[in-house]
Amino acid sequence: MGRAFLALASLTIASAQTTTAFLALASLTIASAQTTTEWLVSESPHWYAITHDPFCDELAAGTLPNATLTRYLVQDHKFLDAFVVLLASMIAHAPTLADRVPGAQFLALITGKENTYFERSFDALGLDAAARAAPPAPATSAFIGLMRRAAASGELHAMLAVLVVAEWSYLSWGERVVPRDGLSFLHLEWIDLHRGEYFAGVVAYLRGMLDALDLHASEMAIAKSYFDDAVKCEKDFWDMARGGEGEL
Ligand SMILES: *[C@@H]1O[C@H](CO)[C@@H](O)[C@H](O)[C@H]1NC(C)=O
């Protein structure tokens, strides 16, 4: 509904000129066939980059240097607290119990199996306490800040926009890459956490909640702003992980 409203607003402005009005009407027809999350992705200049980062292909090929994987995992693990706060806030703001339950179950995975993956990986990579406690890189701090801001906003659409970017972009690369045979758990488990029926269901749930919200134009603009900021944070994070910035 919100999408149609935005397009309708631009149709009203455009109607001063017949040709432009016709074009706007054509885009209204196209836009109303799109869900909110499809539209957000279609408007995102960096969506392709964050779902096709070479890091993921090297991870699946088993050729990713341990130093790169270490930098990525140590930094990614620093999101955990802010992510738990964001997901818990979304659960608290969801309209019904039925809307909360899948989120709560995903929260259990994040704080359970995924968290033990980090611990086991840090052990396998031989990281001491100092390496695990490395300060957050600027890209990490920026993303943590965005997650906390979305959580504190009290706005369900802001929370969902950030969660959808984080989980949908990971499902996209997780389903895209082809892990080679005999991959170590370090590589394979991180891919497996981000593909398959369960994780696809999590993404469908988060997208479905955002798509179901009847957002007016200003709320849609807020959702888009959080979505775009989250995509930028993901892009900067991949760049950092591949050695563009940050430290081991
Ligand atoms: C990377 O770490 C894994 C896990 O400890 C180890 O098996 C592997 O040999 C390491 N790779 C290199 C190139 O050092």
The ligand as a MOL file (V3000), in Angstrom:
LIG
                    3D

  0  0  0     0  0            999 V3000
M  V30 BEGIN CTAB
M  V30 COUNTS 14 14 0 0 0
M  V30 BEGIN ATOM
M  V30 1 C 43.7600 -22.6150 8.4360 0
M  V30 2 O 43.2430 -23.0400 9.6870 0
M  V30 3 C 42.7690 -24.3690 9.6820 0
M  V30 4 C 42.1140 -24.6420 11.0220 0
M  V30 5 O 43.0310 -24.5930 12.0560 0
M  V30 6 C 43.9270 -25.3080 9.3770 0
M  V30 7 O 43.4340 -26.6350 9.3120 0
M  V30 8 C 44.5580 -24.9290 8.0590 0
M  V30 9 O 45.7000 -25.6940 7.8180 0
M  V30 10 C 44.9340 -23.4660 8.0580 0
M  V30 11 N 45.3690 -23.0870 6.7400 0
M  V30 12 C 46.5470 -22.5560 6.5070 0
M  V30 13 C 46.8430 -22.2330 5.0770 0
M  V30 14 O 47.3300 -22.2810 7.3970 0
M  V30 END ATOM
M  V30 BEGIN BOND
M  V30 1 1 1 2
M  V30 2 1 1 10
M  V30 3 1 2 3
M  V30 4 1 3 4
M  V30 5 1 3 6
M  V30 6 1 4 5
M  V30 7 1 6 7
M  V30 8 1 6 8
M  V30 9 1 8 9
M  V30 10 1 8 10
M  V30 11 1 10 11
M  V30 12 1 11 12
M  V30 13 1 12 13
M  V30 14 2 12 14
M  V30 END BOND
M  V30 END CTAB
M  END
